[in-house]
Amino acid sequence: PPQTCNCGTAFTVDHAMICPMGGFPAIRHNEIRDITASLLTEVCHNVATEPPLQPLTGETFHLRSANVADGARPDIRARGFWSKAQDAFFDIRVFHPNAPSNRSSSLATAYKKHEAAKKREYAQRIRDVEHGVFTPIVLSTVGSMGREATIFYKRLADLVAQKQQRPYALVMNWLRCRLSFAILRSAIMCIRGSRSSLHHPICEVDISLAASEGRISTNH
């Protein structure tokens, strides 16, 4: 691996896991979101990723950290997950335990901190405006998950097992493997992936000339 990251910071495994260059933390988050949403579509109605919340019409919230933006979007919405006919909203966070903001805390404390932060951001707005229920899904780059995520994925595995008429233990172990491999893939991507800042805009390429020289057909 290089000694220096493209962002100018010394390249270490811990830095690689959190560096935003290359978009790897976002890709890691999105893969967990998409795996989760895909499974929810099997057992719930009205499943959507990044659903916009209803605009506020003068509502106020107890906490300053509540998300009051018109474009606020939690990661997933699913109807009927915790109770029939009620929308459940979920927001995902995958944190690195050795990041500077987490290093001084135990893993258990870090999970509680990140769950609480997500609840402060969304819980009251979703309860009061959407009349739904909010669950933070917090995982770490070491492959474990927080208390609320554990409860959520156990419930999800149980619903899938009932739907597919499979043993709960089989579905739960399969789900854990999917999540673990997603986290592992993301770790490899963060460490080995390219963070090159060199981009060549497509406008610099003469597409017609390239097509002609390459004898590329224009027929569909």
Buried (B, 14 or more C-beta within 10 A) or exposed (E): EEEEBBEEEEBBEBBBBBBEBBEBBEBBBBBBBBBBBEBBEEBBEEBBBEBEBEEBEEEEBEEEEBBBEEEBBBBBBBBBBBEEEBBBBBBBBBBBBBBEEBEEBEEEEBBBBBBBBBBBBBBBBBEBBBEBBBBBBBBBBEBBBBEBBBEBBEBBBBBBBEEEEEEBEEBBEBBBEBBEEBBEEBBEBBBEBEBEEEEEEEEEEEEEEEEEEEEEEEEE
